[in-house]
Amino acid sequence: MAQHPIYIGVDIGTQGLRCIGWQNGSIIARNSIPLTTLNPRSGWAVQDASEIWDAFVKVVKLTVEQCQPYGELRGIGLDATSSIMMVGRDGTPKSEVMLWMDVRAGKYAQTIGGLVGRSESAELPWSKALWLYDTYPHLFNESNYLIEVADWINWNLTGEWTRSRASASLKWHATTKSDLPEWANLFPEIVKCLPKTTVGVAERLGVVCSRAAQQIGVKESNVIVAGPIIDAYAGAIGSGAIQPGSMALILGSSTCELFHDYSFKPTAGLWGPFDDVYHVGLDVLEAGQPSTGSVVRWVERNMGASRSLDELDKMACEIEPGCGGLRVFPAFQGVRSPWPNERARGAIHGLSLGHSVAHVIRAVYEGTSSDIRRIMDTLKMGATRRIVASGGGTNSRLWLQIIADICGLPLEIADNDSVTRGAAMLAAKADGYISQLNDLSVAWPIIQPSEQMGVYQEVYQKYLEEFPTFMPADRVNISG
């Protein structure tokens, strides 16, 4: 009997790279490598491109070795955050990687917001591109490219310079007729540094070149590389959340909400709607918070007194809902939705001598969960009928229960491999092994709202009342 083909899925995340080997719906290998993120100034977040590629080589090579006894490797798919860098056309990095969560380009976001006709997040790449051009204009010439990390990795794999068409649409304001927005001609120096060829989601980009094959331990000469996608969208694919009325909730260093249905109207505070991202007939609205799981880790690192997050969670379970009046506003890296503001910062409000680190952890969970509910409330009631949660945050049962109670809906809990599974499915689709990216159907464990749901509606209302306290006066309060 012929063996099923094997596909590698790689998630290039903020905290590290994760990689799986995927065969006939099963994961046969799983590896990860951490990355170093530096925050040299308030609002800045950078990584070293060489460290990312070295980690990619190591994690993929190890996974390939573990998969070899099981069959033939046929493809590699990857997802990544929308993080940008300048590189020479020979692939040499010319700048640090400006991570998606870097919000130094706030004043440029106002410029782009005026062009698109709504508030723009400083996380998005056009604002960063303007900052780079104003700061390092000598880099913008015919010798260099302005590229996203995913596209640079794919060049390393194939020798082909391409732009992700998904990212062009989701992050760079491309139109349905062009991979650039209509106003892009206002910035010709930037445009000329963008690769001219684009590749769609799960399209065949090329094959692994001999140099990369040697580095990652691939012997076959026909291993394809698939067109990439943004990490949260890979999580939606790999968790089976691409269904009408479903929200994919990706809980990681940040939190992303992806709402799926047959059609959406533009909604204040949400990005999109994006037309048929996955080629299955569904539109997507996107929202999110830049710092959620990263705030949890911040508390663990700075207040946990060497206790593990599991230990802190157990302590937080003993705290009553509402945390004795303690509120945490989790905008440690600004606000993305429902009112983009790179200048907003986090706050711990209502501290007393009776509060402990357990109160703070639980208050972070309550604050981030209230933000999720606030975003859901920007859509009409009943628009979200199903929540599928995935990502590292699903390791906290307490956090999940609080989300279910505040949002008033059951949570389907996908496994922690959803994003990497989605990346592997890109390769399987590009190779023709699967026909659709919404083929996955899994009965995930479910967390139902508890008897504390009523209490948590009061917690949510109090959060809405106190939330504007931290909102700059020049922003509109849409909490009602």
C-alpha positions as CSV (number, residue, x, y, z in Angstrom):
1,M,0.0,0.0,0.0
2,A,1.4,3.4,-1.0
3,Q,2.2,5.7,1.9
4,H,0.5,9.1,2.2
5,P,2.6,12.2,1.4
6,I,4.1,14.3,4.2
7,Y,3.7,18.1,4.4
8,I,5.7,20.3,6.7
9,G,3.9,23.3,8.4
10,V,5.9,26.1,10.0
11,D,4.6,28.9,12.1
12,I,6.9,31.9,12.4
13,G,5.6,33.4,15.5
14,T,6.6,36.2,17.8
15,Q,8.0,34.1,20.6
16,G,9.5,31.4,18.3
17,L,9.1,29.0,15.5
18,R,6.9,25.9,15.6
19,C,7.0,23.1,13.0
20,I,5.1,19.9,12.4
21,G,5.1,17.0,10.0
22,W,1.5,16.3,8.8
23,Q,0.4,13.1,7.1
24,N,-3.1,12.1,6.2
25,G,-4.6,14.3,9.0
26,S,-2.2,13.2,11.7
27,I,0.8,15.0,13.2
28,I,3.9,12.7,13.0
29,A,6.5,15.2,14.2
30,R,6.5,18.3,16.3
31,N,9.3,20.7,17.2
32,S,9.9,24.3,18.3
33,I,12.7,26.9,18.8
34,P,12.3,30.2,20.7
35,L,13.2,33.6,19.3
36,T,14.6,36.7,21.0
37,T,12.4,39.9,20.8
38,L,14.0,43.2,21.8
39,N,12.1,46.3,23.0
40,P,14.8,49.0,22.8
41,R,12.3,51.8,23.3
42,S,8.7,52.2,24.3
43,G,6.5,50.9,21.5
44,W,9.4,49.2,19.6
45,A,9.7,45.5,19.0
46,V,12.4,44.0,16.8
47,Q,14.0,40.7,16.0
48,D,17.2,39.6,14.1
49,A,16.5,38.2,10.7
50,S,19.5,35.9,10.8
51,E,18.3,34.4,14.0
52,I,14.9,33.7,12.4
53,W,16.4,31.9,9.4
54,D,18.8,29.9,11.6
55,A,15.9,28.8,13.8
56,F,13.9,27.9,10.6
57,V,16.7,25.7,9.3
58,K,17.1,23.9,12.6
59,V,13.4,23.3,13.3
60,V,12.6,22.2,9.8
61,K,15.7,20.0,9.5
62,L,14.9,18.2,12.8
63,T,11.3,17.7,11.7
64,V,12.3,16.4,8.3
65,E,14.6,13.9,9.9
66,Q,11.8,12.6,12.2
67,C,9.4,12.3,9.2
68,Q,11.8,10.3,6.9
69,P,10.7,6.8,8.1
70,Y,7.0,7.6,7.3
71,G,7.1,8.4,3.7
72,E,7.8,11.0,1.0
73,L,8.0,14.8,1.9
74,R,6.0,16.6,-0.8
75,G,5.6,20.2,0.4
76,I,6.3,23.0,2.9
77,G,3.8,25.7,3.9
78,L,4.3,28.5,6.3
79,D,2.6,31.3,8.1
80,A,4.0,34.4,9.8
81,T,3.1,37.7,11.4
82,S,3.1,40.8,9.2
83,S,6.6,41.9,10.1
84,I,8.8,43.8,7.7
85,M,12.5,44.3,6.9
86,M,14.8,45.7,4.3
87,V,16.9,43.2,2.4
88,G,19.4,43.3,-0.5
89,R,18.3,41.6,-3.7
90,D,20.9,39.0,-2.8
91,G,18.9,38.3,0.4
92,T,21.2,40.0,2.8
93,P,19.3,41.7,5.7
94,K,19.7,45.5,5.6
95,S,17.7,46.2,8.7
96,E,16.2,44.6,11.8
97,V,12.8,43.0,11.6
98,M,10.1,45.4,12.6
99,L,7.6,43.1,14.3
100,W,3.9,43.4,13.7
101,M,3.6,44.7,17.3
102,D,6.0,47.5,16.8
103,V,4.0,50.8,17.0
104,R,6.8,53.4,16.6
105,A,5.2,54.6,13.4
106,G,2.2,56.2,15.0
107,K,2.3,59.6,13.2
108,Y,2.5,57.8,9.9
109,A,-0.5,55.7,10.7
110,Q,-2.5,59.0,10.8
111,T,-1.3,59.7,7.2
112,I,-2.4,56.3,6.0
113,G,-5.6,56.5,7.9
114,G,-6.5,59.7,6.0
115,L,-5.9,57.8,2.7
116,V,-8.0,54.8,3.6
117,G,-10.7,56.8,5.2
118,R,-10.7,55.3,8.7
119,S,-8.4,54.8,11.7
120,E,-5.2,53.0,10.8
121,S,-3.2,50.9,13.3
122,A,0.5,51.6,13.6
123,E,1.0,47.9,13.5
124,L,0.2,47.8,9.8
125,P,3.1,47.8,7.3
126,W,2.4,50.9,5.3
127,S,3.0,53.1,8.4
128,K,6.2,51.2,9.1
129,A,7.3,51.6,5.5
130,L,6.9,55.4,5.7
131,W,8.9,55.4,9.0
132,L,11.7,53.4,7.3
133,Y,11.8,55.6,4.3
134,D,12.0,58.8,6.4
135,T,14.6,57.3,8.7
136,Y,16.7,55.3,6.1
137,P,16.0,56.8,2.7
138,H,19.3,55.5,1.3
139,L,18.0,52.0,1.6
140,F,15.2,52.6,-0.9
141,N,16.9,51.9,-4.2
142,E,17.1,49.3,-6.9
143,S,19.4,47.1,-4.9
144,N,17.0,46.4,-2.1
145,Y,13.6,45.0,-1.3
146,L,11.1,45.9,1.3
147,I,9.7,42.5,2.3
148,E,7.8,40.6,4.9
149,V,9.5,37.9,6.9
150,A,7.4,35.1,5.3
151,D,8.4,36.3,1.8
152,W,12.1,36.5,2.8
153,I,11.9,32.9,4.2
154,N,10.3,31.7,0.9
155,W,13.1,33.4,-1.1
156,N,15.6,31.5,1.0
157,L,13.7,28.3,0.2
158,T,13.2,28.8,-3.5
159,G,15.3,31.7,-4.8
160,E,12.1,33.4,-5.9
161,W,11.2,36.9,-4.8
162,T,7.4,37.1,-4.3
163,R,4.9,39.0,-2.2
164,S,2.1,37.2,-0.3
165,R,-1.2,38.1,-2.0
166,A,-3.0,37.4,1.2
167,S,-0.8,39.8,3.2
168,A,-1.1,42.4,0.4
169,S,-4.9,42.3,0.9
170,L,-5.1,41.8,4.6
171,K,-2.3,44.2,5.7
172,W,-1.2,46.4,2.7
173,H,-4.7,47.6,1.6
174,A,-4.5,46.0,-1.9
175,T,-7.6,46.3,-4.0
176,T,-9.5,43.6,-5.9
177,K,-7.9,44.7,-9.1
178,S,-4.4,45.3,-7.9
179,D,-1.9,44.1,-5.3
180,L,-1.5,47.7,-4.3
181,P,-3.9,50.4,-3.0
182,E,-5.1,53.1,-5.4
183,W,-3.0,55.7,-3.5
184,A,0.3,53.7,-3.6
185,N,1.6,56.0,-6.4
186,L,2.0,58.7,-3.8
187,F,5.0,56.7,-2.5
188,P,6.9,55.6,-5.6
189,E,10.2,55.1,-3.7
190,I,8.5,52.5,-1.5
191,V,6.5,50.8,-4.3
192,K,9.7,50.2,-6.4
193,C,11.2,48.3,-3.5
194,L,8.2,45.8,-3.3
195,P,8.6,42.5,-5.3
196,K,6.4,42.7,-8.4
197,T,5.3,39.0,-8.4
198,T,2.6,37.9,-5.9
199,V,1.6,34.4,-4.9
200,G,-1.8,33.5,-3.6
201,V,-2.8,31.5,-0.5
202,A,-1.9,27.8,-1.0
203,E,-0.7,28.4,-4.6
204,R,2.5,26.7,-5.7
205,L,5.3,29.2,-5.3
206,G,8.1,27.0,-6.4
207,V,10.3,24.1,-5.3
208,V,13.0,24.0,-2.6
209,C,16.3,25.0,-4.3
210,S,19.5,22.9,-3.9
211,R,21.1,25.3,-1.4
212,A,18.1,25.3,0.9
213,A,17.6,21.6,0.4
214,Q,21.0,20.9,1.7
215,Q,20.5,23.1,4.7
216,I,17.2,21.6,5.8
217,G,18.1,18.0,5.0
218,V,15.7,17.6,2.0
219,K,16.8,15.0,-0.5
220,E,13.9,15.1,-2.9
221,S,14.2,17.7,-5.7
222,N,10.5,18.3,-6.1
223,V,9.4,19.5,-2.7
224,I,7.0,22.3,-3.3
225,V,6.6,25.6,-1.4
226,A,3.2,27.0,-0.9
227,G,2.0,30.6,-0.9
228,P,1.9,31.8,2.7
229,I,-0.8,33.3,4.9
230,I,-0.9,35.4,8.1
231,D,-0.6,33.3,11.2
232,A,-4.1,33.9,12.7
233,Y,-5.7,32.8,9.4
234,A,-3.6,29.7,9.4
235,G,-5.0,29.1,12.9
236,A,-8.6,29.4,11.5
237,I,-7.7,26.8,8.8
238,G,-6.1,24.4,11.2
239,S,-8.8,24.6,13.8
240,G,-11.7,24.1,11.4
241,A,-13.2,27.5,12.1
242,I,-13.8,28.5,8.5
243,Q,-17.6,28.2,8.7
244,P,-20.5,30.7,8.5
245,G,-21.1,32.4,11.9
246,S,-17.8,31.1,13.3
247,M,-15.2,33.2,15.1
248,A,-11.7,31.9,15.2
249,L,-10.2,33.1,18.4
250,I,-6.4,32.8,18.4
251,L,-4.9,33.3,21.9
252,G,-1.2,33.9,21.7
253,S,1.1,36.8,22.6
254,S,-1.6,38.8,21.0
255,T,-5.2,37.9,20.4
256,C,-6.9,37.8,17.0
257,E,-10.6,37.4,16.2
258,L,-11.6,36.4,12.7
259,F,-15.3,36.5,12.0
260,H,-16.6,34.4,9.1
261,D,-19.8,34.6,7.1
262,Y,-21.1,34.8,3.5
263,S,-21.1,38.6,3.5
264,F,-20.3,41.4,5.9
265,K,-20.7,45.2,5.8
266,P,-17.8,47.4,6.8
267,T,-17.8,47.7,10.6
268,A,-16.2,50.5,12.6
269,G,-13.3,49.2,14.6
270,L,-12.8,46.0,12.6
271,W,-10.7,45.4,9.5
272,G,-12.2,44.2,6.3
273,P,-14.4,42.7,5.1
274,F,-11.9,40.7,3.2
275,D,-13.4,38.8,0.2
276,D,-12.9,35.0,0.1
277,V,-9.5,34.9,1.7
278,Y,-9.5,31.1,1.8
279,H,-11.2,30.6,-1.6
280,V,-14.2,28.9,0.0
281,G,-16.8,31.6,-0.5
282,L,-16.6,33.2,2.9
283,D,-15.8,36.8,3.9
284,V,-13.7,37.7,6.9
285,L,-13.8,40.6,9.4
286,E,-10.6,40.8,11.6
287,A,-10.0,42.4,15.0
288,G,-7.6,41.9,17.8
289,Q,-5.5,43.1,20.8
290,P,-1.7,43.5,20.4
291,S,-0.9,42.4,23.9
292,T,-2.8,39.7,25.8
293,G,-0.7,36.5,26.4
294,S,2.3,38.7,26.5
295,V,0.8,40.6,29.4
296,V,0.2,37.3,31.2
297,R,3.9,36.5,30.7
298,W,4.8,40.0,31.9
299,V,3.0,39.4,35.1
300,E,4.6,36.0,35.5
301,R,8.0,37.4,34.9
302,N,7.8,40.5,37.0
303,M,5.4,39.6,39.8
304,G,5.4,35.8,39.9
305,A,8.3,35.4,42.3
306,S,9.6,32.4,40.3
307,R,6.2,30.7,40.3
308,S,5.1,29.0,37.1
309,L,2.1,30.2,35.1
310,D,0.3,27.0,36.1
311,E,0.9,27.8,39.8
312,L,-0.3,31.3,39.3
313,D,-3.4,30.0,37.6
314,K,-4.2,27.8,40.5
315,M,-3.9,30.7,42.8
316,A,-6.1,32.9,40.6
317,C,-8.8,30.2,40.6
318,E,-9.4,31.0,44.3
319,I,-10.1,34.7,43.6
320,E,-13.7,35.8,43.2
321,P,-14.9,37.3,39.9
322,G,-14.2,41.0,39.8
323,C,-10.9,40.6,41.6
324,G,-12.1,42.8,44.5
325,G,-12.4,45.9,42.2
326,L,-9.1,45.4,40.4
327,R,-9.1,46.1,36.7
328,V,-6.3,45.6,34.2
329,F,-6.4,47.5,30.9
330,P,-4.1,45.2,28.7
331,A,-3.0,47.8,26.2
332,F,0.7,47.3,27.0
333,Q,1.5,47.7,23.3
334,G,-1.3,50.0,22.3
335,V,-4.8,49.2,21.1
336,R,-5.8,47.5,17.8
337,S,-9.6,47.1,18.1
338,P,-12.2,48.6,18.3
339,W,-10.4,52.0,18.2
340,P,-6.8,51.7,16.9
341,N,-4.4,53.8,19.1
342,E,-0.7,53.1,19.2
343,R,-0.3,55.7,22.1
344,A,-2.6,53.8,24.5
345,R,-0.8,52.0,27.3
346,G,-1.7,49.4,29.9
347,A,-2.9,50.2,33.4
348,I,-3.5,48.3,36.6
349,H,-6.4,50.1,38.3
350,G,-7.8,49.8,41.8
351,L,-4.9,48.2,43.6
352,S,-5.1,47.8,47.4
353,L,-2.9,46.2,50.0
354,G,-5.4,43.3,49.9
355,H,-4.5,42.4,46.3
356,S,-1.9,39.8,45.3
357,V,-0.3,38.6,42.1
358,A,-3.2,36.1,41.8
359,H,-5.6,39.0,41.6
360,V,-3.5,40.6,38.9
361,I,-3.4,37.5,36.8
362,R,-7.1,37.0,37.0
363,A,-7.7,40.7,36.3
364,V,-5.6,40.3,33.1
365,Y,-7.8,37.4,32.1
366,E,-11.0,39.4,32.8
367,G,-9.7,42.5,31.0
368,T,-8.6,40.6,27.9
369,S,-11.9,38.7,27.9
370,S,-13.9,41.9,28.2
371,D,-12.1,43.2,25.2
372,I,-13.1,40.1,23.2
373,R,-16.7,40.7,24.2
374,R,-16.5,44.4,23.3
375,I,-15.4,43.5,19.8
376,M,-18.2,40.9,19.4
377,D,-20.6,43.6,20.4
378,T,-19.6,45.8,17.5
379,L,-21.3,43.3,15.2
380,K,-25.0,42.8,15.3
381,M,-26.3,40.5,18.0
382,G,-26.2,36.9,17.0
383,A,-23.6,37.4,14.3
384,T,-21.2,35.2,16.2
385,R,-22.8,31.8,16.8
386,R,-19.7,29.7,17.4
387,I,-16.2,30.4,18.9
388,V,-13.3,28.1,18.2
389,A,-10.3,29.0,20.3
390,S,-6.7,28.0,19.6
391,G,-3.2,29.0,20.4
392,G,-1.0,28.9,23.5
393,G,-3.6,30.7,25.7
394,T,-5.8,27.6,25.6
395,N,-3.4,26.1,28.1
396,S,-5.2,28.2,30.8
397,R,-8.5,26.6,31.6
398,L,-9.3,29.6,33.8
399,W,-8.8,32.1,31.0
400,L,-11.0,30.0,28.7
401,Q,-13.8,29.8,31.3
402,I,-13.7,33.5,31.9
403,I,-14.0,34.1,28.1
404,A,-17.0,31.7,27.9
405,D,-18.7,33.4,30.9
406,I,-18.1,37.0,29.7
407,C,-19.0,36.3,26.0
408,G,-21.9,34.0,26.9
409,L,-21.1,31.4,24.4
410,P,-19.5,27.9,24.5
411,L,-15.9,27.7,23.5
412,E,-14.6,24.9,21.3
413,I,-11.0,24.3,22.3
414,A,-8.8,23.4,19.4
415,D,-5.4,22.0,20.0
416,N,-2.1,23.9,20.1
417,D,-1.2,22.6,16.7
418,S,-3.9,24.5,14.9
419,V,-1.7,27.2,13.3
420,T,1.0,24.8,12.2
421,R,-1.6,22.4,10.9
422,G,-3.1,25.2,8.9
423,A,0.4,26.0,7.4
424,A,0.8,22.3,6.5
425,M,-2.6,22.3,4.8
426,L,-1.4,25.2,2.6
427,A,1.2,22.8,1.2
428,A,-1.3,20.0,0.9
429,K,-3.6,22.2,-1.1
430,A,-0.9,23.5,-3.3
431,D,0.1,19.9,-4.0
432,G,-3.5,18.9,-4.8
433,Y,-3.7,16.5,-1.9
434,I,-6.7,18.3,-0.4
435,S,-9.2,20.2,-2.5
436,Q,-10.4,22.9,0.0
437,L,-8.9,24.6,3.1
438,N,-12.1,24.1,5.0
439,D,-12.0,20.3,4.7
440,L,-11.1,19.9,8.3
441,S,-13.9,18.7,10.6
442,V,-13.1,17.9,14.2
443,A,-15.2,17.5,17.3
444,W,-13.2,19.7,19.8
445,P,-13.7,19.7,23.5
446,I,-16.2,22.3,24.6
447,I,-16.2,24.7,27.6
448,Q,-19.7,25.9,28.5
449,P,-20.5,29.1,30.3
450,S,-20.7,28.5,34.0
451,E,-23.1,29.6,36.8
452,Q,-20.8,32.7,37.1
453,M,-21.9,34.0,33.7
454,G,-24.4,36.4,35.4
455,V,-21.8,37.8,37.7
456,Y,-19.5,38.3,34.8
457,Q,-22.0,40.4,32.9
458,E,-21.7,42.8,35.8
459,V,-17.9,42.6,35.6
460,Y,-18.1,43.3,31.9
461,Q,-20.3,46.4,32.4
462,K,-17.9,47.8,35.0
463,Y,-15.0,47.2,32.6
464,L,-16.8,49.2,30.0
465,E,-17.4,52.0,32.5
466,E,-13.8,52.2,33.4
467,F,-12.3,51.5,30.0
468,P,-12.7,55.1,28.7
469,T,-10.7,56.3,31.7
470,F,-7.6,55.3,29.9
471,M,-8.7,56.4,26.4
472,P,-7.1,59.5,24.9
473,A,-9.5,62.4,24.8
474,D,-9.3,62.7,21.0
475,R,-10.7,59.3,20.5
476,V,-14.4,58.5,20.2
477,N,-16.0,56.3,22.9
478,I,-17.8,53.5,21.2
479,S,-18.2,51.3,24.3
480,G,-22.0,51.9,24.3
